[in-house]
Amino acid sequence: MALILISTSFSHNAEIPIQHTCEGQDISPDLSWTGIPANTKSLVLIVDDPDAPDPDAPKMTWVHWMLYNIPSETNGMPAGVGTKELPLGTLQGLNDWQRTGYGGPCPPIGCHRYFHKLYALDSLLPNLKHPTKTILVKAMEGHIIDHAELIGHYRRHS
């Protein structure tokens, strides 16, 4: 069985609702997953936007949210999950606003894609002390068993 990542907030390749963006309440969408491989020791969630700042001339991938060492028995995150509600043992990385936690879509121009990526790892990662995406991805090398993606789109309304 393959690892599958879904949300009741939006479908794959559909628009992300405004409440999950900077124009709304800026709360994380609910996410759930199935098909976690039997030898999984931890999960990693990375949400990023490869279309920054302009989808017609992208210059960087903007990181919106990173969680790692999510316990393997966890099967999702509720909408608007805060630090205190994260599963025990879950650690956070820095987003590109230089803070932990979720930061929703807020594209300056055009319609951007937001990749919600879940990774199943064969190990627990050390405490990386709020790593950047580069540091987290390097720590994951050689430990990824499976991964799944859920892509949402968003264009600012104002």
N, CA, C and O atoms as a GROMACS GRO file, in nm:
protein
  632
    1MET      N    1   0.084  -0.119   0.000
    1MET     CA    2   0.000   0.000   0.000
    1MET      C    3   0.088   0.125   0.000
    1MET      O    4   0.181   0.135   0.080
    2ALA      N    5   0.061   0.217  -0.088
    2ALA     CA    6   0.139   0.340  -0.099
    2ALA      C    7   0.095   0.443   0.005
    2ALA      O    8  -0.020   0.443   0.049
    3LEU      N    9   0.188   0.528   0.043
    3LEU     CA   10   0.159   0.638   0.134
    3LEU      C   11   0.072   0.740   0.061
    3LEU      O   12   0.104   0.783  -0.050
    4ILE      N   13  -0.039   0.779   0.124
    4ILE     CA   14  -0.133   0.874   0.064
    4ILE      C   15  -0.158   0.987   0.162
    4ILE      O   16  -0.183   0.964   0.281
    5LEU      N   17  -0.152   1.111   0.112
    5LEU     CA   18  -0.176   1.232   0.191
    5LEU      C   19  -0.296   1.305   0.132
    5LEU      O   20  -0.300   1.334   0.013
    6ILE      N   21  -0.396   1.333   0.218
    6ILE     CA   22  -0.517   1.402   0.172
    6ILE      C   23  -0.557   1.510   0.272
    6ILE      O   24  -0.504   1.519   0.383
    7SER      N   25  -0.653   1.593   0.230
    7SER     CA   26  -0.711   1.695   0.316
    7SER      C   27  -0.859   1.707   0.283
    7SER      O   28  -0.898   1.695   0.167
    8THR      N   29  -0.941   1.731   0.385
    8THR     CA   30  -1.082   1.761   0.357
    8THR      C   31  -1.098   1.910   0.328
    8THR      O   32  -1.205   1.954   0.286
    9SER      N   33  -0.992   1.989   0.350
    9SER     CA   34  -0.996   2.133   0.322
    9SER      C   35  -0.989   2.162   0.172
    9SER      O   36  -1.052   2.257   0.125
   10PHE      N   37  -0.913   2.082   0.098
   10PHE     CA   38  -0.900   2.100  -0.047
   10PHE      C   39  -0.856   1.968  -0.109
   10PHE      O   40  -0.793   1.885  -0.045
   11SER      N   41  -0.890   1.952  -0.235
   11SER     CA   42  -0.852   1.833  -0.311
   11SER      C   43  -0.717   1.856  -0.379
   11SER      O   44  -0.672   1.970  -0.393
   12HIS      N   45  -0.655   1.747  -0.421
   12HIS     CA   46  -0.528   1.755  -0.493
   12HIS      C   47  -0.546   1.842  -0.618
   12HIS      O   48  -0.639   1.823  -0.696
   13ASN      N   49  -0.456   1.937  -0.635
   13ASN     CA   50  -0.454   2.032  -0.747
   13ASN      C   51  -0.573   2.128  -0.750
   13ASN      O   52  -0.606   2.183  -0.855
   14ALA      N   53  -0.638   2.147  -0.636
   14ALA     CA   54  -0.750   2.242  -0.626
   14ALA      C   55  -0.706   2.365  -0.547
   14ALA      O   56  -0.596   2.369  -0.492
   15GLU      N   57  -0.794   2.465  -0.542
   15GLU     CA   58  -0.765   2.588  -0.470
   15GLU      C   59  -0.769   2.566  -0.319
   15GLU      O   60  -0.858   2.498  -0.267
   16ILE      N   61  -0.674   2.625  -0.250
   16ILE     CA   62  -0.670   2.621  -0.104
   16ILE      C   63  -0.769   2.726  -0.054
   16ILE      O   64  -0.762   2.841  -0.097
   17PRO      N   65  -0.859   2.690   0.036
   17PRO     CA   66  -0.957   2.786   0.088
   17PRO      C   67  -0.890   2.903   0.161
   17PRO      O   68  -0.785   2.888   0.222
   18ILE      N   69  -0.953   3.018   0.152
   18ILE     CA   70  -0.898   3.144   0.204
   18ILE      C   71  -0.863   3.139   0.353
   18ILE      O   72  -0.770   3.207   0.396
   19GLN      N   73  -0.937   3.059   0.434
   19GLN     CA   74  -0.907   3.055   0.578
   19GLN      C   75  -0.767   2.999   0.608
   19GLN      O   76  -0.716   3.018   0.718
   20HIS      N   77  -0.706   2.932   0.511
   20HIS     CA   78  -0.572   2.875   0.530
   20HIS      C   79  -0.463   2.965   0.474
   20HIS      O   80  -0.348   2.923   0.458
   21THR      N   81  -0.499   3.091   0.443
   21THR     CA   82  -0.405   3.184   0.379
   21THR      C   83  -0.392   3.313   0.460
   21THR      O   84  -0.460   3.333   0.560
   22CYS      N   85  -0.301   3.400   0.415
   22CYS     CA   86  -0.280   3.530   0.482
   22CYS      C   87  -0.400   3.622   0.467
   22CYS      O   88  -0.412   3.721   0.539
   23GLU      N   89  -0.491   3.591   0.374
   23GLU     CA   90  -0.611   3.672   0.357
   23GLU      C   91  -0.725   3.624   0.447
   23GLU      O   92  -0.829   3.689   0.455
   24GLY      N   93  -0.705   3.512   0.512
   24GLY     CA   94  -0.805   3.457   0.604
   24GLY      C   95  -0.748   3.446   0.744
   24GLY      O   96  -0.679   3.536   0.790
   25GLN      N   97  -0.778   3.335   0.811
   25GLN     CA   98  -0.729   3.314   0.948
   25GLN      C   99  -0.585   3.263   0.953
   25GLN      O  100  -0.526   3.256   1.060
   26ASP      N  101  -0.529   3.227   0.836
   26ASP     CA  102  -0.391   3.178   0.827
   26ASP      C  103  -0.370   3.054   0.916
   26ASP      O  104  -0.269   3.043   0.985
   27ILE      N  105  -0.467   2.963   0.913
   27ILE     CA  106  -0.455   2.838   0.990
   27ILE      C  107  -0.421   2.723   0.896
   27ILE      O  108  -0.461   2.721   0.779
   28SER      N  109  -0.347   2.628   0.947
   28SER     CA  110  -0.310   2.512   0.867
   28SER      C  111  -0.434   2.432   0.827
   28SER      O  112  -0.532   2.428   0.902
   29PRO      N  113  -0.431   2.370   0.709
   29PRO     CA  114  -0.542   2.284   0.670
   29PRO      C  115  -0.534   2.153   0.746
   29PRO      O  116  -0.428   2.117   0.798
   30ASP      N  117  -0.646   2.081   0.754
   30ASP     CA  118  -0.638   1.947   0.812
   30ASP      C  119  -0.567   1.858   0.711
   30ASP      O  120  -0.584   1.874   0.590
   31LEU      N  121  -0.489   1.767   0.760
   31LEU     CA  122  -0.417   1.671   0.677
   31LEU      C  123  -0.433   1.533   0.738
   31LEU      O  124  -0.431   1.519   0.861
   32SER      N  125  -0.449   1.433   0.655
   32SER     CA  126  -0.452   1.296   0.706
   32SER      C  127  -0.379   1.206   0.607
   32SER      O  128  -0.366   1.239   0.489
   33TRP      N  129  -0.333   1.093   0.657
   33TRP     CA  130  -0.257   1.004   0.572
   33TRP      C  131  -0.284   0.859   0.606
   33TRP      O  132  -0.323   0.824   0.718
   34THR      N  133  -0.262   0.776   0.505
   34THR     CA  134  -0.275   0.630   0.520
   34THR      C  135  -0.160   0.565   0.446
   34THR      O  136  -0.089   0.630   0.368
   35GLY      N  137  -0.141   0.436   0.470
   35GLY     CA  138  -0.039   0.361   0.399
   35GLY      C  139   0.102   0.379   0.452
   35GLY      O  140   0.198   0.368   0.376
   36ILE      N  141   0.116   0.406   0.580
   36ILE     CA  142   0.248   0.423   0.639
   36ILE      C  143   0.320   0.287   0.640
   36ILE      O  144   0.266   0.191   0.694
   37PRO      N  145   0.440   0.278   0.580
   37PRO     CA  146   0.512   0.151   0.578
   37PRO      C  147   0.537   0.097   0.719
   37PRO      O  148   0.556   0.174   0.813
   38ALA      N  149   0.538  -0.034   0.732
   38ALA     CA  150   0.549  -0.100   0.863
   38ALA      C  151   0.676  -0.062   0.938
   38ALA      O  152   0.674  -0.056   1.061
   39ASN      N  153   0.786  -0.038   0.869
   39ASN     CA  154   0.913  -0.009   0.937
   39ASN      C  155   0.937   0.141   0.957
   39ASN      O  156   1.051   0.183   0.981
   40THR      N  157   0.833   0.221   0.947
   40THR     CA  158   0.845   0.365   0.968
   40THR      C  159   0.869   0.396   1.116
   40THR      O  160   0.798   0.346   1.203
   41LYS      N  161   0.968   0.480   1.142
   41LYS     CA  162   0.999   0.521   1.280
   41LYS      C  163   0.953   0.665   1.307
   41LYS      O  164   0.926   0.700   1.421
   42SER      N  165   0.944   0.748   1.201
   42SER     CA  166   0.897   0.885   1.218
   42SER      C  167   0.852   0.939   1.082
   42SER      O  168   0.880   0.882   0.977
   43LEU      N  169   0.779   1.052   1.089
   43LEU     CA  170   0.729   1.118   0.970
   43LEU      C  171   0.778   1.262   0.966
   43LEU      O  172   0.804   1.322   1.070
   44VAL      N  173   0.791   1.316   0.846
   44VAL     CA  174   0.830   1.455   0.825
   44VAL      C  175   0.726   1.518   0.734
   44VAL      O  176   0.684   1.458   0.635
   45LEU      N  177   0.684   1.640   0.768
   45LEU     CA  178   0.591   1.715   0.684
   45LEU      C  179   0.659   1.846   0.644
   45LEU      O  180   0.704   1.923   0.729
   46ILE      N  181   0.666   1.871   0.513
   46ILE     CA  182   0.721   1.996   0.461
   46ILE      C  183   0.618   2.056   0.366
   46ILE      O  184   0.570   1.989   0.275
   47VAL      N  185   0.584   2.183   0.389
   47VAL     CA  186   0.494   2.255   0.300
   47VAL      C  187   0.574   2.370   0.240
   47VAL      O  188   0.626   2.455   0.311
   48ASP      N  189   0.582   2.371   0.105
   48ASP     CA  190   0.657   2.478   0.041
   48ASP      C  191   0.597   2.518  -0.094
   48ASP      O  192   0.510   2.450  -0.148
   49ASP      N  193   0.645   2.631  -0.144
   49ASP     CA  194   0.596   2.694  -0.267
   49ASP      C  195   0.715   2.713  -0.362
   49ASP      O  196   0.799   2.800  -0.338
   50PRO      N  197   0.722   2.633  -0.470
   50PRO     CA  198   0.835   2.646  -0.561
   50PRO      C  199   0.821   2.761  -0.661
   50PRO      O  200   0.908   2.780  -0.746
   51ASP      N  201   0.713   2.837  -0.652
   51ASP     CA  202   0.684   2.942  -0.750
   51ASP      C  203   0.717   3.083  -0.703
   51ASP      O  204   0.674   3.180  -0.765
   52ALA      N  205   0.793   3.097  -0.594
   52ALA     CA  206   0.820   3.229  -0.537
   52ALA      C  207   0.931   3.300  -0.614
   52ALA      O  208   1.025   3.236  -0.662
   53PRO      N  209   0.920   3.431  -0.628
   53PRO     CA  210   0.807   3.515  -0.592
   53PRO      C  211   0.700   3.523  -0.701
   53PRO      O  212   0.586   3.561  -0.674
   54ASP      N  213   0.738   3.486  -0.826
   54ASP     CA  214   0.648   3.498  -0.940
   54ASP      C  215   0.649   3.366  -1.018
   54ASP      O  216   0.756   3.322  -1.061
   55PRO      N  217   0.532   3.302  -1.036
   55PRO     CA  218   0.529   3.174  -1.106
   55PRO      C  219   0.586   3.180  -1.248
   55PRO      O  220   0.632   3.079  -1.301
   56ASP      N  221   0.583   3.298  -1.309
   56ASP     CA  222   0.640   3.312  -1.444
   56ASP      C  223   0.792   3.327  -1.442
   56ASP      O  224   0.857   3.312  -1.545
   57ALA      N  225   0.849   3.357  -1.325
   57ALA     CA  226   0.994   3.372  -1.310
   57ALA      C  227   1.034   3.333  -1.168
   57ALA      O  228   1.082   3.417  -1.092
   58PRO      N  229   1.013   3.205  -1.130
   58PRO     CA  230   1.045   3.164  -0.992
   58PRO      C  231   1.194   3.178  -0.963
   58PRO      O  232   1.279   3.148  -1.047
   59LYS      N  233   1.223   3.223  -0.841
   59LYS     CA  234   1.362   3.242  -0.800
   59LYS      C  235   1.399   3.156  -0.680
   59LYS      O  236   1.517   3.135  -0.652
   60MET      N  237   1.297   3.106  -0.609
   60MET     CA  238   1.325   3.026  -0.488
   60MET      C  239   1.204   2.943  -0.452
   60MET      O  240   1.094   2.964  -0.504
   61THR      N  241   1.226   2.849  -0.363
   61THR     CA  242   1.116   2.773  -0.303
   61THR      C  243   1.096   2.828  -0.164
   61THR      O  244   1.187   2.825  -0.081
   62TRP      N  245   0.975   2.880  -0.137
   62TRP     CA  246   0.944   2.942  -0.008
   62TRP      C  247   0.886   2.835   0.085
   62TRP      O  248   0.788   2.769   0.051
   63VAL      N  249   0.948   2.819   0.201
   63VAL     CA  250   0.904   2.719   0.299
   63VAL      C  251   0.797   2.778   0.390
   63VAL      O  252   0.817   2.883   0.451
   64HIS      N  253   0.683   2.710   0.399
   64HIS     CA  254   0.569   2.755   0.479
   64HIS      C  255   0.555   2.683   0.612
   64HIS      O  256   0.503   2.740   0.708
   65TRP      N  257   0.602   2.557   0.621
   65TRP     CA  258   0.582   2.479   0.744
   65TRP      C  259   0.670   2.356   0.739
   65TRP      O  260   0.680   2.291   0.635
   66MET      N  261   0.732   2.322   0.852
   66MET     CA  262   0.810   2.199   0.862
   66MET      C  263   0.792   2.136   0.999
   66MET      O  264   0.811   2.200   1.102
   67LEU      N  265   0.756   2.009   0.998
   67LEU     CA  266   0.745   1.929   1.119
   67LEU      C  267   0.826   1.802   1.098
   67LEU      O  268   0.824   1.744   0.989
   68TYR      N  269   0.898   1.759   1.200
   68TYR     CA  270   0.971   1.634   1.188
   68TYR      C  271   0.962   1.556   1.319
   68TYR      O  272   0.923   1.609   1.423
   69ASN      N  273   1.000   1.428   1.311
   69ASN     CA  274   0.985   1.334   1.422
   69ASN      C  275   0.839   1.320   1.464
   69ASN      O  276   0.809   1.296   1.581
   70ILE      N  277   0.748   1.335   1.367
   70ILE     CA  278   0.607   1.306   1.394
   70ILE      C  279   0.599   1.156   1.421
   70ILE      O  280   0.648   1.078   1.340
   71PRO      N  281   0.539   1.113   1.532
   71PRO     CA  282   0.531   0.970   1.561
   71PRO      C  283   0.464   0.892   1.447
   71PRO      O  284   0.367   0.938   1.388
   72SER      N  285   0.518   0.775   1.418
   72SER     CA  286   0.470   0.695   1.305
   72SER      C  287   0.326   0.649   1.321
   72SER      O  288   0.260   0.617   1.222
   73GLU      N  289   0.276   0.645   1.444
   73GLU     CA  290   0.136   0.602   1.465
   73GLU      C  291   0.036   0.716   1.444
   73GLU      O  292  -0.085   0.695   1.450
   74THR      N  293   0.087   0.838   1.420
   74THR     CA  294   0.001   0.953   1.393
   74THR      C  295  -0.059   0.938   1.254
   74THR      O  296   0.010   0.900   1.160
   75ASN      N  297  -0.189   0.969   1.241
   75ASN     CA  298  -0.252   0.955   1.109
   75ASN      C  299  -0.305   1.087   1.054
   75ASN      O  300  -0.384   1.088   0.960
   76GLY      N  301  -0.262   1.199   1.113
   76GLY     CA  302  -0.304   1.328   1.059
   76GLY      C  303  -0.283   1.443   1.155
   76GLY      O  304  -0.241   1.425   1.269
   77MET      N  305  -0.315   1.561   1.104
   77MET     CA  306  -0.310   1.684   1.183
   77MET      C  307  -0.442   1.758   1.162
   77MET      O  308  -0.485   1.773   1.048
   78PRO      N  309  -0.507   1.804   1.268
   78PRO     CA  310  -0.632   1.878   1.250
   78PRO      C  311  -0.604   2.019   1.196
   78PRO      O  312  -0.492   2.069   1.208
   79ALA      N  313  -0.704   2.080   1.137
   79ALA     CA  314  -0.691   2.218   1.089
   79ALA      C  315  -0.657   2.308   1.206
   79ALA      O  316  -0.709   2.292   1.317
   80GLY      N  317  -0.568   2.404   1.182
   80GLY     CA  318  -0.533   2.501   1.284
   80GLY      C  319  -0.451   2.445   1.398
   80GLY      O  320  -0.448   2.505   1.506
   81VAL      N  321  -0.383   2.332   1.378
   81VAL     CA  322  -0.305   2.272   1.486
   81VAL      C  323  -0.196   2.369   1.532
   81VAL      O  324  -0.124   2.426   1.451
   82GLY      N  325  -0.185   2.385   1.662
   82GLY     CA  326  -0.083   2.473   1.720
   82GLY      C  327   0.027   2.391   1.783
   82GLY      O  328   0.017   2.268   1.791
   83THR      N  329   0.130   2.456   1.827
   83THR     CA  330   0.246   2.390   1.887
   83THR      C  331   0.206   2.297   2.001
   83THR      O  332   0.256   2.186   2.013
   84LYS      N  333   0.115   2.343   2.086
   84LYS     CA  334   0.074   2.264   2.203
   84LYS      C  335  -0.008   2.142   2.166
   84LYS      O  336  -0.018   2.048   2.245
   85GLU      N  337  -0.067   2.141   2.045
   85GLU     CA  338  -0.150   2.027   2.003
   85GLU      C  339  -0.073   1.927   1.917
   85GLU      O  340  -0.128   1.823   1.880
   86LEU      N  341   0.052   1.956   1.885
   86LEU     CA  342   0.129   1.863   1.802
   86LEU      C  343   0.150   1.732   1.877
   86LEU      O  344   0.160   1.733   2.000
   87PRO      N  345   0.156   1.620   1.805
   87PRO     CA  346   0.181   1.492   1.871
   87PRO      C  347   0.311   1.496   1.952
   87PRO      O  348   0.409   1.558   1.910
   88LEU      N  349   0.311   1.431   2.067
   88LEU     CA  350   0.427   1.428   2.155
   88LEU      C  351   0.551   1.383   2.080
   88LEU      O  352   0.549   1.280   2.012
   89GLY      N  353   0.658   1.459   2.090
   89GLY     CA  354   0.783   1.425   2.025
   89GLY      C  355   0.804   1.498   1.893
   89GLY      O  356   0.916   1.500   1.841
   90THR      N  357   0.699   1.556   1.838
   90THR     CA  358   0.710   1.628   1.710
   90THR      C  359   0.794   1.755   1.730
   90THR      O  360   0.773   1.830   1.825
   91LEU      N  361   0.887   1.777   1.640
   91LEU     CA  362   0.973   1.895   1.644
   91LEU      C  363   0.946   1.980   1.521
   91LEU      O  364   0.893   1.932   1.421
   92GLN      N  365   0.982   2.109   1.529
   92GLN     CA  366   0.952   2.202   1.421
   92GLN      C  367   1.079   2.262   1.360
   92GLN      O  368   1.179   2.284   1.429
   93GLY      N  369   1.071   2.287   1.231
   93GLY     CA  370   1.177   2.358   1.162
   93GLY      C  371   1.134   2.501   1.138
   93GLY      O  372   1.019   2.538   1.163
   94LEU      N  373   1.228   2.582   1.089
   94LEU     CA  374   1.199   2.722   1.059
   94LEU      C  375   1.139   2.736   0.920
   94LEU      O  376   1.187   2.675   0.824
   95ASN      N  377   1.035   2.817   0.910
   95ASN     CA  378   0.983   2.850   0.778
   95ASN      C  379   1.063   2.970   0.726
   95ASN      O  380   1.154   3.018   0.793
   96ASP      N  381   1.028   3.018   0.607
   96ASP     CA  382   1.106   3.129   0.550
   96ASP      C  383   1.070   3.266   0.606
   96ASP      O  384   1.122   3.368   0.561
   97TRP      N  385   0.980   3.269   0.705
   97TRP     CA  386   0.957   3.391   0.784
   97TRP      C  387   1.047   3.389   0.907
   97TRP      O  388   1.038   3.477   0.993
   98GLN      N  389   1.134   3.288   0.914
   98GLN     CA  390   1.228   3.269   1.025
   98GLN      C  391   1.158   3.244   1.158
   98GLN      O  392   1.202   3.293   1.262
   99ARG      N  393   1.049   3.168   1.152
   99ARG     CA  394   0.978   3.128   1.274
   99ARG      C  395   0.926   2.987   1.255
   99ARG      O  396   0.920   2.937   1.143
  100THR      N  397   0.888   2.924   1.364
  100THR     CA  398   0.827   2.793   1.355
  100THR      C  399   0.676   2.810   1.337
  100THR      O  400   0.623   2.920   1.354
  101GLY      N  401   0.611   2.703   1.302
  101GLY     CA  402   0.467   2.706   1.285
  101GLY      C  403   0.427   2.726   1.140
  101GLY      O  404   0.511   2.747   1.052
  102TYR      N  405   0.298   2.719   1.118
  102TYR     CA  406   0.241   2.731   0.984
  102TYR      C  407   0.231   2.876   0.941
  102TYR      O  408   0.192   2.963   1.020
  103GLY      N  409   0.266   2.901   0.818
  103GLY     CA  410   0.245   3.030   0.754
  103GLY      C  411   0.178   3.002   0.621
  103GLY      O  412   0.237   2.938   0.535
  104GLY      N  413   0.057   3.048   0.603
  104GLY     CA  414  -0.022   3.013   0.486
  104GLY      C  415   0.018   3.085   0.359
  104GLY      O  416   0.100   3.177   0.361
  105PRO      N  417  -0.041   3.040   0.248
  105PRO     CA  418  -0.016   3.104   0.120
  105PRO      C  419  -0.042   3.254   0.124
  105PRO      O  420  -0.140   3.300   0.184
  106CYS      N  421   0.046   3.329   0.059
  106CYS     CA  422   0.036   3.475   0.054
  106CYS      C  423   0.115   3.524  -0.068
  106CYS      O  424   0.203   3.608  -0.054
  107PRO      N  425   0.082   3.470  -0.186
  107PRO     CA  426   0.165   3.501  -0.303
  107PRO      C  427   0.157   3.649  -0.343
  107PRO      O  428   0.049   3.706  -0.347
  108PRO      N  429   0.272   3.710  -0.373
  108PRO     CA  430   0.272   3.850  -0.412
  108PRO      C  431   0.213   3.873  -0.552
  108PRO      O  432   0.160   3.980  -0.582
  109ILE      N  433   0.224   3.770  -0.638
  109ILE     CA  434   0.175   3.783  -0.775
  109ILE      C  435   0.144   3.644  -0.830
  109ILE      O  436   0.216   3.548  -0.803
  110GLY      N  437   0.038   3.633  -0.908
  110GLY     CA  438   0.007   3.509  -0.978
  110GLY      C  439  -0.049   3.398  -0.890
  110GLY      O  440  -0.069   3.414  -0.770
  111CYS      N  441  -0.074   3.286  -0.956
  111CYS     CA  442  -0.124   3.167  -0.888
  111CYS      C  443  -0.007   3.075  -0.858
  111CYS      O  444   0.064   3.032  -0.949
  112HIS      N  445   0.013   3.044  -0.730
  112HIS     CA  446   0.124   2.961  -0.686
  112HIS      C  447   0.076   2.820  -0.650
  112HIS      O  448  -0.041   2.799  -0.620
  113ARG      N  449   0.170   2.726  -0.656
  113ARG     CA  450   0.145   2.588  -0.612
  113ARG      C  451   0.205   2.568  -0.474
  113ARG      O  452   0.314   2.616  -0.445
  114TYR      N  453   0.132   2.498  -0.390
  114TYR     CA  454   0.177   2.471  -0.254
  114TYR      C  455   0.185   2.320  -0.236
  114TYR      O  456   0.083   2.251  -0.237
  115PHE      N  457   0.307   2.271  -0.220
  115PHE     CA  458   0.332   2.128  -0.207
  115PHE      C  459   0.332   2.090  -0.059
  115PHE      O  460   0.411   2.142   0.019
  116HIS      N  461   0.244   1.999  -0.022
  116HIS     CA  462   0.238   1.942   0.112
  116HIS      C  463   0.301   1.803   0.098
  116HIS      O  464   0.242   1.714   0.038
  117LYS      N  465   0.420   1.786   0.153
  117LYS     CA  466   0.496   1.663   0.133
  117LYS      C  467   0.513   1.589   0.266
  117LYS      O  468   0.558   1.646   0.366
  118LEU      N  469   0.476   1.463   0.263
  118LEU     CA  470   0.490   1.377   0.381
  118LEU      C  471   0.592   1.269   0.350
  118LEU      O  472   0.584   1.203   0.247
  119TYR      N  473   0.687   1.252   0.441
  119TYR     CA  474   0.792   1.152   0.425
  119TYR      C  475   0.786   1.053   0.540
  119TYR      O  476   0.772   1.092   0.656
  120ALA      N  477   0.796   0.924   0.507
  120ALA     CA  478   0.809   0.819   0.607
  120ALA      C  479   0.958   0.786   0.617
  120ALA      O  480   1.022   0.756   0.516
  121LEU      N  481   1.013   0.792   0.738
  121LEU     CA  482   1.155   0.765   0.760
  121LEU      C  483   1.175   0.637   0.839
  121LEU      O  484   1.089   0.597   0.917
  122ASP      N  485   1.290   0.574   0.818
  122ASP     CA  486   1.323   0.452   0.892
  122ASP      C  487   1.395   0.481   1.023
  122ASP      O  488   1.447   0.390   1.087
  123SER      N  489   1.397   0.609   1.063
  123SER     CA  490   1.464   0.646   1.188
  123SER      C  491   1.400   0.770   1.247
  123SER      O  492   1.321   0.840   1.183
  124LEU      N  493   1.435   0.795   1.372
  124LEU     CA  494   1.400   0.919   1.440
  124LEU      C  495   1.518   1.012   1.417
  124LEU      O  496   1.633   0.968   1.431
  125LEU      N  497   1.495   1.137   1.383
  125LEU     CA  498   1.605   1.230   1.362
  125LEU      C  499   1.648   1.293   1.494
  125LEU      O  500   1.568   1.304   1.586
  126PRO      N  501   1.775   1.334   1.504
  126PRO     CA  502   1.817   1.404   1.626
  126PRO      C  503   1.747   1.540   1.634
  126PRO      O  504   1.692   1.588   1.534
  127ASN      N  505   1.749   1.602   1.750
  127ASN     CA  506   1.693   1.736   1.764
  127ASN      C  507   1.785   1.832   1.689
  127ASN      O  508   1.898   1.857   1.730
  128LEU      N  509   1.735   1.884   1.579
  128LEU     CA  510   1.814   1.973   1.493
  128LEU      C  511   1.800   2.120   1.530
  128LEU      O  512   1.853   2.207   1.461
  129LYS      N  513   1.729   2.148   1.638
  129LYS     CA  514   1.715   2.283   1.694
  129LYS      C  515   1.659   2.382   1.592
  129LYS      O  516   1.728   2.477   1.554
  130HIS      N  517   1.537   2.361   1.547
  130HIS     CA  518   1.468   2.449   1.451
  130HIS      C  519   1.547   2.464   1.321
  130HIS      O  520   1.590   2.575   1.287
  131PRO      N  521   1.566   2.353   1.249
  131PRO     CA  522   1.647   2.357   1.127
  131PRO      C  523   1.580   2.431   1.012
  131PRO      O  524   1.458   2.448   1.010
  132THR      N  525   1.662   2.474   0.918
  132THR     CA  526   1.612   2.521   0.790
  132THR      C  527   1.577   2.397   0.706
  132THR      O  528   1.610   2.285   0.745
  133LYS      N  529   1.512   2.418   0.594
  133LYS     CA  530   1.477   2.305   0.507
  133LYS      C  531   1.603   2.233   0.458
  133LYS      O  532   1.604   2.110   0.452
  134THR      N  533   1.707   2.306   0.424
  134THR     CA  534   1.830   2.246   0.376
  134THR      C  535   1.888   2.149   0.479
  134THR      O  536   1.928   2.038   0.444
  135ILE      N  537   1.891   2.191   0.604
  135ILE     CA  538   1.945   2.106   0.712
  135ILE      C  539   1.856   1.984   0.735
  135ILE      O  540   1.905   1.873   0.753
  136LEU      N  541   1.725   2.005   0.734
  136LEU     CA  542   1.632   1.893   0.756
  136LEU      C  543   1.642   1.791   0.643
  136LEU      O  544   1.648   1.671   0.668
  137VAL      N  545   1.642   1.837   0.520
  137VAL     CA  546   1.651   1.746   0.405
  137VAL      C  547   1.782   1.667   0.409
  137VAL      O  548   1.782   1.547   0.378
  138LYS      N  549   1.891   1.731   0.446
  138LYS     CA  550   2.020   1.662   0.458
  138LYS      C  551   2.013   1.553   0.566
  138LYS      O  552   2.065   1.444   0.546
  139ALA      N  553   1.949   1.582   0.678
  139ALA     CA  554   1.936   1.483   0.787
  139ALA      C  555   1.848   1.365   0.744
  139ALA      O  556   1.865   1.254   0.795
  140MET      N  557   1.755   1.388   0.653
  140MET     CA  558   1.665   1.283   0.605
  140MET      C  559   1.731   1.188   0.504
  140MET      O  560   1.683   1.077   0.483
  141GLU      N  561   1.841   1.233   0.442
  141GLU     CA  562   1.906   1.154   0.338
  141GLU      C  563   1.935   1.012   0.385
  141GLU      O  564   1.989   0.990   0.494
  142GLY      N  565   1.900   0.916   0.301
  142GLY     CA  566   1.924   0.775   0.331
  142GLY      C  567   1.822   0.713   0.424
  142GLY      O  568   1.832   0.594   0.455
  143HIS      N  569   1.724   0.791   0.471
  143HIS     CA  570   1.625   0.740   0.566
  143HIS      C  571   1.482   0.741   0.513
  143HIS      O  572   1.390   0.697   0.582
  144ILE      N  573   1.461   0.790   0.391
  144ILE     CA  574   1.325   0.801   0.335
  144ILE      C  575   1.281   0.666   0.280
  144ILE      O  576   1.344   0.609   0.191
  145ILE      N  577   1.171   0.614   0.336
  145ILE     CA  578   1.114   0.487   0.292
  145ILE      C  579   1.010   0.513   0.182
  145ILE      O  580   1.005   0.442   0.082
  146ASP      N  581   0.928   0.615   0.203
  146ASP     CA  582   0.821   0.648   0.110
  146ASP      C  583   0.785   0.794   0.129
  146ASP      O  584   0.820   0.856   0.229
  147HIS      N  585   0.714   0.850   0.032
  147HIS     CA  586   0.667   0.988   0.045
  147HIS      C  587   0.538   1.006  -0.034
  147HIS      O  588   0.508   0.929  -0.125
  148ALA      N  589   0.464   1.109   0.003
  148ALA     CA  590   0.338   1.142  -0.065
  148ALA      C  591   0.329   1.293  -0.078
  148ALA      O  592   0.389   1.366   0.001
  149GLU      N  593   0.255   1.340  -0.178
  149GLU     CA  594   0.237   1.483  -0.199
  149GLU      C  595   0.091   1.517  -0.220
  149GLU      O  596   0.014   1.441  -0.279
  150LEU      N  597   0.056   1.632  -0.170
  150LEU     CA  598  -0.076   1.692  -0.192
  150LEU      C  599  -0.047   1.835  -0.236
  150LEU      O  600   0.018   1.911  -0.164
  151ILE      N  601  -0.096   1.873  -0.354
  151ILE     CA  602  -0.067   2.006  -0.408
  151ILE      C  603  -0.196   2.089  -0.409
  151ILE      O  604  -0.300   2.044  -0.456
  152GLY      N  605  -0.185   2.210  -0.356
  152GLY     CA  606  -0.294   2.305  -0.361
  152GLY      C  607  -0.248   2.430  -0.434
  152GLY      O  608  -0.128   2.454  -0.447
  153HIS      N  609  -0.342   2.509  -0.482
  153HIS     CA  610  -0.310   2.631  -0.556
  153HIS      C  611  -0.375   2.750  -0.485
  153HIS      O  612  -0.478   2.737  -0.419
  154TYR      N  613  -0.311   2.867  -0.500
  154TYR     CA  614  -0.372   2.987  -0.444
  154TYR      C  615  -0.326   3.111  -0.519
  154TYR      O  616  -0.208   3.126  -0.551
  155ARG      N  617  -0.422   3.200  -0.546
  155ARG     CA  618  -0.398   3.333  -0.601
  155ARG      C  619  -0.467   3.431  -0.507
  155ARG      O  620  -0.583   3.411  -0.471
  156ARG      N  621  -0.397   3.536  -0.468
  156ARG     CA  622  -0.456   3.635  -0.376
  156ARG      C  623  -0.580   3.700  -0.438
  156ARG      O  624  -0.586   3.724  -0.559
  157HIS      N  625  -0.677   3.728  -0.354
  157HIS     CA  626  -0.802   3.790  -0.397
  157HIS      C  627  -0.799   3.942  -0.385
  157HIS      O  628  -0.881   4.011  -0.447
  158SER      N  629  -0.704   3.994  -0.306
  158SER     CA  630  -0.700   4.141  -0.288
  158SER      C  631  -0.576   4.199  -0.348
  158SER      O  632  -0.555   4.320  -0.343
   0.00000   0.00000   0.00000
